[in-house]
Amino acid sequence: MCAPDHYDVDYVINPWMEGNIHKSSRDRAVDQWQKLHHVIKDHAIVDLVKPQIGVPDMVFTANAGLVLGDVAVLSRFFHKERQGEEPFFKQWLEENGFTVHELPPELPFEGAGDALFDREGRWLWAGYGFRSELDSHPYLAKWLDVEVLSLRLMDERFYHLDTCFCPLQNGYLLYYPPAFDAYSNRLIEMRVPAEKRIAVAEADAANFACNSVNIDDVVIMNKASDDLKNRITEAGFRVIETPLTEFLKAGGAAKCLTLRVTEPVRVELHASATIESRTIRLEGHLLDSGLINRALDVVVEAGGSFQVLNFNLGVQRQSTSSAEVKVTAPSHSVMETIMSQLIDLGALPPPQEVCDCLLEPVSQQGVAPDDFYVTTIYPTQVRINNEWVTVDKQRMDAAIAVSADSKTAECKLLRDLQTSDRVIVGVEGIRTIRKPESREQRNTQEFSFMGAGVSSERRVELVVEQIAWELRQIRDQGGRVVVSAGPVVIHTGGGEHLAHLIREGYVQALLGGNAIAVHDMEQSLMGTSLGVDMQRGVSVRGGHRHHLKVINTVRRYGSIAKTVEEGVLDKGIFYECVRNHVPFSLAGSIRDDGPLPDTQMDLIKAQEDYARLIAGADMILMLSSMLHSIGVGNMTPAGVKMVCVDINPAVVTKLSDRGSVESVGVVTDVGLFLSLLIQQLNKLTSAYQMAQRL
Ligand SMILES: NC(=O)c1ccc[n+]([C@@H]2O[C@H](COP(=O)([O-])OP(=O)(O)OC[C@H]3O[C@@H](n4cnc5c(N)ncnc54)[C@H](O)[C@@H]3O)[C@@H](O)[C@H]2O)c1
């Protein structure tokens, strides 16, 4: 222990210190520390380390290092405010005969604050997430020859493992589960049986009940509720409370104020750590596009940690950057989760570590091996026999099947997998090709996705101007535009505009459901939309039956095309499709009335039909149908420009997440969007005509 002669809250390096600078009373702290010292002395021999001026937190000796037998691992403090303590602790450990190991520079580890031995000496629990780095754990395993179980801390208030976790004698454990991520909780539950786990409530955790000193059957702590005291007592322990409120102001209590140097040594057990590390390379507009942030977030959110080994910043606006990042994960499965997401972001292994992909046969038709790689919309290459092979039929949410001669690979939906197929598993030998996103592209994308929802109509107009120009280009060059649309197009008065687009040759295929066709034809045949007169905006008597009458009429003729041919349907979106030979596909849903004879109720066939019509598209215009837009988005590879128009920003954002650089989202009323689009196309047409006349 170290007496609090110079103890004070001098700075803020954890949430407990917030608002407590110079608010602790030295006298009260001395008094509380002496009482703790006294209690511990009744049960153990206490050595003291000399307090030093300028390092007020030295009183928390748990963070001096970690000691097992005659070996000590010295702490490397994360915050510079505490780094001054290191030489004093080192000196004490050496003077007391310990062999002191020091971690490489820039690799933080905060001693027994983040590393707690199982009291039977079976393994070491080691925390990471706030102060200590996961990368320090393999050193502990090596130097102390012990199995290390890594636990990830999630709650800033419990920044050190010993603030929320306290192994007790006889295999008991006092801990606060919400302080850990799900993976760590699972690990704890696997090692400590339910009857030995004493989970504390938040109020006890906030009183630092887990920051206890356990010596034999005694548990010394700041304070605990009656309920917790009863539970600890029932487990065969005696709780001694001794107030440590002055130290709580700095985020520490009983355990933090002590370092145990007589940890149990089990000679028959040996080092092991399941921790895995890998190095990845990232290239592109890493800062401009936020790619580096996204990659590092992926690592941390999945439970890993990282070290940026080098970063070459592109000096000019157009030049790209590159980075090499060491990724560490507490287990193989966490590493695979992280790597598959990093591959989606375009991460590559360093050249010397590139190896072939792993293949496993399909043993049951329509079912992939457990560990199969799930595809994204991005062009993907896989390494087979030392060659990178480009995957065909790229789409998201598929498996990659490799041909029998190992020369080709293609995306296959689970349902299409055959027992003769071999599928790529794991994350080796897979890379995705991401077009570098520049600052300009990113700004346009964000402007339209984020901006339009809260922006003036002028901003929507700007996006529409650009889309109109591209539509015109695609049409003039004989390209392909596919529209997916929901019935809101009709309800908002956009039907005539979409019909106009089809008539003028801007649309090469139309995708939708039963509703858009029914409501379009209701409007054409009866002048109403869902029974509302579209001219006068009032409900028509009996109008709610109109759409069923329409369905009935089309069923009588056998199809939409026949209804047109018979001269019954003579205007509207679907009339224009039939007249202009624009193919359409209507996918069924559970809420469909009728359905129309054209609506495909076999959804697998409907998906195939959609995929056929999407193939070769240059642009997909998704108009106000969450169901169909997301369905279409899932089938579309990167490189196809997707324009998603919806009044709900959440739908637009959802599509933007899977969209490529080329995608644009417009948060606005679809009727308004279509009318602006037509106006803009008309303007362009006049401009072209003027130019020709000149
Ligand atoms: N009578 C029928 O047979 C019938 C009726 C309705 C729907 N359906 C079927 O149900 C399925 C889902 O229908 P859906 O695509 O209409 O619903 P959906 O919920 O998938 O999508 C509707 C979308 O329109 C958006 N929206 C609402 N008002 C808007 C506006 N003014 N401007 C722009 N966007 C707006 C919503 O935010 C939503 O994302 C389809 O297959 C459809 O055919 C059938």
PDBQT file of the ligand as one rigid body, heavy atoms in Angstrom, charges set to zero:
ROOT
HETATM    1  N1  LIG A 701     -54.408  -3.826 -52.306  1.00  0.00    +0.000 N 
HETATM    2  C1  LIG A 701     -53.241  -4.422 -52.422  1.00  0.00    +0.000 C 
HETATM    3  O1  LIG A 701     -53.085  -5.450 -53.047  1.00  0.00    +0.000 OA
HETATM    4  C2  LIG A 701     -52.078  -3.798 -51.750  1.00  0.00    +0.000 A 
HETATM    5  C3  LIG A 701     -52.194  -2.562 -51.107  1.00  0.00    +0.000 A 
HETATM    6  C4  LIG A 701     -51.070  -1.989 -50.541  1.00  0.00    +0.000 A 
HETATM    7  C5  LIG A 701     -49.857  -2.657 -50.632  1.00  0.00    +0.000 A 
HETATM    8  N2  LIG A 701     -49.765  -3.864 -51.243  1.00  0.00    +0.000 N 
HETATM    9  C6  LIG A 701     -48.478  -4.560 -51.391  1.00  0.00    +0.000 C 
HETATM   10  O2  LIG A 701     -47.777  -4.513 -50.193  1.00  0.00    +0.000 OA
HETATM   11  C7  LIG A 701     -46.381  -4.398 -50.458  1.00  0.00    +0.000 C 
HETATM   12  C8  LIG A 701     -45.762  -3.215 -49.735  1.00  0.00    +0.000 C 
HETATM   13  O3  LIG A 701     -46.399  -2.028 -50.153  1.00  0.00    +0.000 OA
HETATM   14  P1  LIG A 701     -45.663  -0.658 -50.341  1.00  0.00    +0.000 P 
HETATM   15  O4  LIG A 701     -44.493  -0.802 -51.222  1.00  0.00    +0.000 OA
HETATM   16  O5  LIG A 701     -46.671   0.346 -50.658  1.00  0.00    +0.000 OA
HETATM   17  O6  LIG A 701     -45.265  -0.385 -48.831  1.00  0.00    +0.000 OA
HETATM   18  P2  LIG A 701     -43.902  -0.151 -48.099  1.00  0.00    +0.000 P 
HETATM   19  O7  LIG A 701     -44.304   0.103 -46.691  1.00  0.00    +0.000 OA
HETATM   20  O8  LIG A 701     -42.921  -1.184 -48.415  1.00  0.00    +0.000 OA
HETATM   21  O9  LIG A 701     -43.367   1.231 -48.735  1.00  0.00    +0.000 OA
HETATM   22  C9  LIG A 701     -44.057   2.434 -48.736  1.00  0.00    +0.000 C 
HETATM   23  C10 LIG A 701     -42.971   3.518 -48.697  1.00  0.00    +0.000 C 
HETATM   24  O10 LIG A 701     -43.490   4.739 -49.151  1.00  0.00    +0.000 OA
HETATM   25  C11 LIG A 701     -42.961   5.793 -48.356  1.00  0.00    +0.000 C 
HETATM   26  N3  LIG A 701     -43.839   6.955 -48.489  1.00  0.00    +0.000 N 
HETATM   27  C12 LIG A 701     -45.031   7.193 -47.893  1.00  0.00    +0.000 A 
HETATM   28  N4  LIG A 701     -45.533   8.380 -48.326  1.00  0.00    +0.000 NA
HETATM   29  C13 LIG A 701     -44.630   8.883 -49.215  1.00  0.00    +0.000 A 
HETATM   30  C14 LIG A 701     -44.582  10.064 -49.994  1.00  0.00    +0.000 A 
HETATM   31  N5  LIG A 701     -45.589  10.953 -49.979  1.00  0.00    +0.000 N 
HETATM   32  N6  LIG A 701     -43.521  10.266 -50.768  1.00  0.00    +0.000 NA
HETATM   33  C15 LIG A 701     -42.492   9.386 -50.804  1.00  0.00    +0.000 A 
HETATM   34  N7  LIG A 701     -42.499   8.246 -50.077  1.00  0.00    +0.000 NA
HETATM   35  C16 LIG A 701     -43.560   7.997 -49.313  1.00  0.00    +0.000 A 
HETATM   36  C17 LIG A 701     -42.890   5.203 -46.996  1.00  0.00    +0.000 C 
HETATM   37  O11 LIG A 701     -41.941   5.908 -46.209  1.00  0.00    +0.000 OA
HETATM   38  C18 LIG A 701     -42.457   3.756 -47.288  1.00  0.00    +0.000 C 
HETATM   39  O12 LIG A 701     -41.056   3.621 -47.289  1.00  0.00    +0.000 OA
HETATM   40  C19 LIG A 701     -46.244  -4.278 -51.955  1.00  0.00    +0.000 C 
HETATM   41  O13 LIG A 701     -45.892  -5.520 -52.507  1.00  0.00    +0.000 OA
HETATM   42  C20 LIG A 701     -47.588  -3.856 -52.395  1.00  0.00    +0.000 C 
HETATM   43  O14 LIG A 701     -47.861  -4.250 -53.716  1.00  0.00    +0.000 OA
HETATM   44  C21 LIG A 701     -50.861  -4.463 -51.812  1.00  0.00    +0.000 A 
ENDROOT
TORSDOF 0
